[in-house]
Amino acid sequence: MKEKLKILRWLPGLVISIIAIIFIIRIVDFEILAQSMKDIGIINIAIISGITVVSLMARAVAWMRLLPKVKFLDSFLLINEAYLFNNLIPRSGELVKTFLFAKPSKENAYKIISSVIVERSLDLVIAASMFLITFPFISRLDNIHPIAILLLVMFVLFLISAFLIAVNAEKVKVWLRKIGKKNSGFIEKILPKIEMIIDGFQVLTNWRQIISVFLWISISWMLWTFLLFFGLKAIFGDAKFWWAIFTEGVLALGIALPSAPAGLGVYEGTMIAALSVFDISAEISLGLAVVIHLIQIGITSIIGFIAVLKQGESIPVILQRIKSSQKNKINGQQN
């Protein structure tokens, strides 16, 4: 029964990825696709790979700013390990981070949940902003414009709400205790975890720290945008930089959808849809998407596997820790 539930949980993402792959197969001429991938060239692939590594380093610094006790090497290895698990299991990276960063940060995993939420919220604020700043140049996407505005407003409001909770942390905790005082299970098992999550949002009250986090996350986005532009220029010489800004924004919104591991199919389909706005053929778009996606999967998987070896644990052992945590969470909710 439990195995069936797991399959059902992953089914929507698998279905979306399969639909995207079928769509791609139907519209692409594979001879032209092969040529477009050859046109990128080994030197350009090496440069894109280098930029990818630097972008991961910038993301590692952002996590150092979120969790000041974490050293750069640990941060760099652990974010790649989280990406490795994302490549293996859909949407597992965020959960894995809460375990991986607990030891070097000397914090409880529940407190790190707040850092994961802050990171993802800032990512989506940046992605929606990238889409919106390029929108005036595009006349055929009126139906997507409200979605981007809604996402931007939602996550800005969420960050403001999290900030207000953090500023009034003690009052919020007292209020929660009053609400749950008749439920001993809530007070003993659930409330302490909620309080740790609230404590984790204290990063939002330190303006220097949160600006530094935002700056380094923005740098990682800038590098992703630059590598996409570099790839575009390699196979489509007339590409403009704002095309890459727009495409990165759309990609972020697209890969937020449920998908198979590593976003297979959804990433490529979103790239084709985004670049079609600039009349770039599906074959050229797919060739670029496949190259960039494979580079990202390859680099994060290799570095992530090195991180697993450095920890002296195996991937099954880490997965078992995650399963145990999920069981404890469910048991806590039932009690």
C-alpha positions as CSV (number, residue, x, y, z in Angstrom):
1,M,0.0,0.0,0.0
2,K,2.8,2.4,1.0
3,E,4.7,1.6,-2.3
4,K,1.5,2.4,-4.3
5,L,1.1,5.7,-2.5
6,K,4.8,6.6,-3.4
7,I,4.1,5.8,-7.0
8,L,0.9,7.9,-7.0
9,R,2.8,10.8,-5.4
10,W,5.3,10.8,-8.3
11,L,2.8,10.0,-11.0
12,P,1.7,13.6,-11.8
13,G,5.3,14.6,-12.4
14,L,6.1,11.6,-14.5
15,V,2.9,12.2,-16.6
16,I,3.9,15.8,-17.2
17,S,7.4,14.8,-18.2
18,I,6.1,12.1,-20.6
19,I,3.7,14.5,-22.2
20,A,6.5,17.1,-22.7
21,I,8.8,14.4,-24.2
22,I,6.1,13.2,-26.6
23,F,5.5,16.9,-27.6
24,I,9.2,17.3,-28.3
25,I,9.5,14.1,-30.3
26,R,6.6,15.1,-32.5
27,I,7.9,18.6,-33.4
28,V,11.6,18.1,-33.7
29,D,13.7,17.0,-36.8
30,F,16.4,14.9,-35.2
31,E,18.9,15.5,-38.0
32,I,18.7,19.2,-37.5
33,L,18.8,18.7,-33.7
34,A,22.1,16.7,-34.0
35,Q,23.6,19.5,-36.2
36,S,22.6,22.2,-33.7
37,M,24.2,20.3,-30.9
38,K,27.4,19.9,-33.0
39,D,27.4,23.7,-33.7
40,I,27.8,24.5,-30.0
41,G,31.3,22.9,-30.1
42,I,33.6,21.5,-27.5
43,I,35.2,24.8,-26.5
44,N,31.8,26.4,-25.9
45,I,30.7,23.3,-23.9
46,A,33.8,23.7,-21.7
47,I,33.1,27.4,-21.1
48,I,29.4,26.7,-20.3
49,S,30.7,24.0,-17.8
50,G,33.0,26.4,-16.2
51,I,30.3,29.0,-15.8
52,T,28.1,26.4,-14.3
53,V,30.7,25.5,-11.6
54,V,31.1,29.2,-10.8
55,S,27.3,29.6,-10.5
56,L,27.3,26.7,-8.0
57,M,30.1,28.4,-6.0
58,A,28.0,31.6,-5.8
59,R,25.0,29.5,-4.6
60,A,27.3,27.9,-2.0
61,V,28.3,31.4,-0.7
62,A,24.6,32.3,-0.4
63,W,24.2,29.3,1.9
64,M,27.2,30.4,3.9
65,R,25.4,33.7,4.4
66,L,22.2,31.9,5.4
67,L,24.1,29.6,7.8
68,P,27.2,31.5,9.0
69,K,28.8,28.5,10.7
70,V,29.0,26.6,7.5
71,K,32.4,26.7,5.6
72,F,32.6,27.2,1.9
73,L,33.8,23.7,0.9
74,D,31.0,22.1,3.0
75,S,28.4,24.4,1.5
76,F,29.6,23.8,-2.1
77,L,29.7,20.0,-1.7
78,L,26.3,19.8,0.1
79,I,24.3,21.9,-2.4
80,N,25.6,19.6,-5.1
81,E,24.7,16.6,-3.1
82,A,21.2,18.0,-2.8
83,Y,21.1,18.5,-6.6
84,L,22.3,14.9,-7.0
85,F,19.2,13.7,-5.0
86,N,17.0,16.0,-7.1
87,N,18.5,14.2,-10.2
88,L,17.5,10.9,-8.7
89,I,14.2,11.6,-6.9
90,P,11.8,14.4,-7.9
91,R,11.7,17.4,-5.5
92,S,13.9,15.7,-2.9
93,G,16.7,18.3,-3.0
94,E,15.0,20.8,-0.6
95,L,14.3,18.0,2.0
96,V,17.8,16.6,1.7
97,K,19.3,20.1,2.4
98,T,17.6,20.2,5.8
99,F,19.6,17.0,6.8
100,L,22.8,17.8,5.0
101,F,23.3,21.3,6.5
102,A,22.3,20.3,10.0
103,K,25.7,19.0,11.0
104,P,28.0,21.8,9.7
105,S,25.6,24.5,10.8
106,K,25.2,22.9,14.2
107,E,21.5,23.6,13.9
108,N,18.4,21.3,14.1
109,A,17.1,20.2,10.7
110,Y,13.7,21.9,11.4
111,K,15.5,25.3,11.8
112,I,17.1,24.8,8.4
113,I,13.7,24.4,6.8
114,S,13.3,28.1,7.2
115,S,16.6,28.7,5.2
116,V,15.3,26.4,2.4
117,I,12.0,28.4,2.3
118,V,13.8,31.7,2.2
119,E,16.1,30.5,-0.6
120,R,13.3,29.2,-2.7
121,S,11.2,32.4,-2.1
122,L,14.0,34.6,-3.2
123,D,14.6,32.4,-6.2
124,L,11.0,32.8,-7.4
125,V,11.0,36.6,-6.6
126,I,14.0,36.9,-8.9
127,A,12.6,34.7,-11.6
128,A,9.3,36.5,-11.7
129,S,11.1,39.8,-11.8
130,M,13.3,38.7,-14.7
131,F,10.2,37.8,-16.6
132,L,8.4,41.0,-15.8
133,I,11.3,43.3,-16.7
134,T,11.5,41.8,-20.2
135,F,7.7,41.7,-20.7
136,P,7.5,45.2,-22.3
137,F,9.6,43.9,-25.2
138,I,7.2,41.1,-25.9
139,S,3.6,41.5,-27.2
140,R,2.4,37.9,-27.5
141,L,2.4,36.7,-23.9
142,D,-0.4,38.7,-22.3
143,N,-1.9,35.5,-20.7
144,I,1.3,34.8,-18.8
145,H,1.8,38.3,-17.5
146,P,-0.8,38.0,-14.6
147,I,0.8,34.7,-13.5
148,A,4.2,36.3,-13.1
149,I,2.8,39.3,-11.2
150,L,0.8,36.9,-9.0
151,L,3.9,34.8,-8.2
152,L,6.0,37.9,-7.5
153,V,3.3,39.4,-5.2
154,M,2.7,36.1,-3.4
155,F,6.4,35.4,-2.5
156,V,7.1,39.1,-1.6
157,L,4.1,38.9,0.8
158,F,5.3,35.6,2.1
159,L,8.7,37.0,2.9
160,I,7.1,40.0,4.6
161,S,4.9,37.7,6.6
162,A,7.9,35.6,7.6
163,F,9.8,38.8,8.6
164,L,6.8,39.9,10.8
165,I,6.7,36.4,12.4
166,A,10.4,36.5,13.1
167,V,10.2,40.1,14.6
168,N,7.3,39.0,16.9
169,A,8.7,35.4,17.5
170,E,8.0,35.3,21.2
171,K,4.5,36.6,20.9
172,V,3.7,34.1,18.1
173,K,5.1,31.2,20.3
174,V,2.9,32.3,23.2
175,W,-0.1,32.5,21.0
176,L,0.6,29.0,19.6
177,R,0.9,27.6,23.1
178,K,-2.4,29.2,24.1
179,I,-4.1,27.6,21.1
180,G,-2.7,24.2,21.6
181,K,-2.7,24.0,25.4
182,K,-5.4,21.4,25.5
183,N,-3.6,19.2,23.1
184,S,-0.6,17.6,24.8
185,G,0.6,15.9,21.6
186,F,0.7,19.3,19.8
187,I,2.5,21.0,22.7
188,E,5.1,18.2,23.2
189,K,5.8,17.0,19.6
190,I,4.7,19.5,17.0
191,L,5.1,22.9,18.7
192,P,8.8,22.6,19.4
193,K,9.4,21.9,15.7
194,I,7.3,24.9,14.7
195,E,9.2,27.1,17.1
196,M,12.5,26.0,15.5
197,I,11.2,26.9,12.1
198,I,10.1,30.3,13.4
199,D,13.6,30.8,14.9
200,G,15.1,30.0,11.5
201,F,13.3,33.0,10.0
202,Q,15.5,35.3,12.2
203,V,17.8,35.7,9.2
204,L,15.1,38.0,7.7
205,T,15.5,40.4,10.7
206,N,19.2,40.9,10.0
207,W,19.2,43.3,7.0
208,R,22.9,42.9,6.3
209,Q,22.7,39.2,6.3
210,I,19.6,39.0,4.1
211,I,21.0,41.5,1.6
212,S,24.1,39.4,1.3
213,V,22.1,36.3,0.8
214,F,20.0,38.0,-1.9
215,L,23.1,39.4,-3.6
216,W,24.8,36.0,-3.9
217,I,21.6,34.3,-5.1
218,S,21.3,37.1,-7.7
219,I,24.9,36.5,-8.8
220,S,24.1,32.8,-9.3
221,W,21.1,33.8,-11.4
222,M,23.2,36.3,-13.4
223,L,25.7,33.5,-14.1
224,W,22.9,31.1,-15.2
225,T,21.6,33.8,-17.5
226,F,25.1,34.5,-18.9
227,L,25.8,30.8,-19.7
228,L,22.4,30.6,-21.5
229,F,23.2,33.8,-23.5
230,F,26.7,32.4,-24.3
231,G,25.1,29.1,-25.6
232,L,22.5,31.1,-27.6
233,K,25.2,33.2,-29.2
234,A,27.1,30.0,-30.1
235,I,24.2,28.6,-32.2
236,F,22.2,31.7,-33.0
237,G,24.5,34.7,-33.5
238,D,21.8,37.4,-33.5
239,A,20.6,36.6,-29.9
240,K,20.2,39.5,-27.5
241,F,21.0,39.3,-23.8
242,W,17.5,40.2,-22.7
243,W,16.3,37.0,-24.5
244,A,18.4,35.0,-22.0
245,I,16.9,37.0,-19.1
246,F,13.4,36.3,-20.3
247,T,14.1,32.6,-21.0
248,E,15.7,32.1,-17.5
249,G,12.6,33.6,-15.9
250,V,10.3,31.3,-17.9
251,L,12.4,28.3,-17.2
252,A,12.2,28.9,-13.5
253,L,8.4,29.1,-13.7
254,G,8.3,26.0,-16.0
255,I,10.5,23.7,-13.9
256,A,8.5,24.6,-10.8
257,L,5.9,22.2,-12.3
258,P,5.9,18.5,-11.1
259,S,8.2,16.4,-13.3
260,A,10.4,13.3,-13.5
261,P,13.8,13.4,-11.8
262,A,16.0,16.3,-12.9
263,G,13.1,17.9,-14.6
264,L,13.6,15.8,-17.7
265,G,11.3,16.8,-20.5
266,V,9.8,19.8,-18.7
267,Y,13.1,21.7,-18.8
268,E,13.6,21.0,-22.5
269,G,9.9,21.7,-23.4
270,T,10.0,25.0,-21.4
271,M,13.2,26.1,-23.3
272,I,11.5,25.4,-26.6
273,A,8.4,27.3,-25.7
274,A,10.4,30.3,-24.3
275,L,12.8,30.6,-27.3
276,S,9.9,30.2,-29.8
277,V,8.9,33.7,-28.8
278,F,12.0,34.9,-30.7
279,D,11.3,32.6,-33.7
280,I,14.2,30.2,-32.8
281,S,13.5,26.8,-34.1
282,A,12.6,23.9,-31.9
283,E,15.7,22.0,-33.0
284,I,18.1,24.8,-32.0
285,S,16.2,25.4,-28.7
286,L,16.2,21.7,-27.9
287,G,19.9,21.3,-28.8
288,L,20.9,24.1,-26.4
289,A,18.5,22.8,-23.7
290,V,19.9,19.2,-23.9
291,V,23.6,20.4,-23.8
292,I,23.0,22.8,-20.8
293,H,20.8,20.3,-18.9
294,L,23.3,17.4,-19.4
295,I,26.1,19.7,-18.2
296,Q,24.1,20.7,-15.1
297,I,23.1,17.1,-14.3
298,G,26.6,15.8,-14.9
299,I,28.5,18.4,-12.9
300,T,26.1,18.3,-9.9
301,S,25.9,14.5,-9.9
302,I,29.7,14.1,-10.0
303,I,30.4,16.7,-7.2
304,G,27.3,15.4,-5.3
305,F,28.7,11.9,-5.4
306,I,32.1,13.1,-4.2
307,A,30.2,14.8,-1.3
308,V,28.5,11.5,-0.4
309,L,31.8,9.7,-0.4
310,K,33.4,12.4,1.8
311,Q,30.6,11.9,4.3
312,G,31.3,8.2,4.5
313,E,27.7,7.4,3.9
314,S,25.9,5.7,1.0
315,I,23.0,7.1,-1.0
316,P,20.6,4.4,0.4
317,V,21.6,5.3,4.0
318,I,20.8,9.0,3.4
319,L,17.5,8.0,1.8
320,Q,16.7,5.8,4.8
321,R,17.3,8.8,7.1
322,I,14.8,10.8,5.1
323,K,12.2,8.0,5.2
324,S,12.7,7.7,9.0
325,S,12.2,11.5,9.4
326,Q,9.0,11.4,7.3
327,K,7.7,8.5,9.4
328,N,8.4,10.4,12.6
329,K,6.7,13.4,11.1
330,I,3.6,11.4,10.3
331,N,3.5,9.7,13.7
332,G,3.9,13.1,15.4
333,Q,0.9,14.4,13.4
334,Q,-1.2,11.4,14.2
335,N,-0.4,11.6,18.0
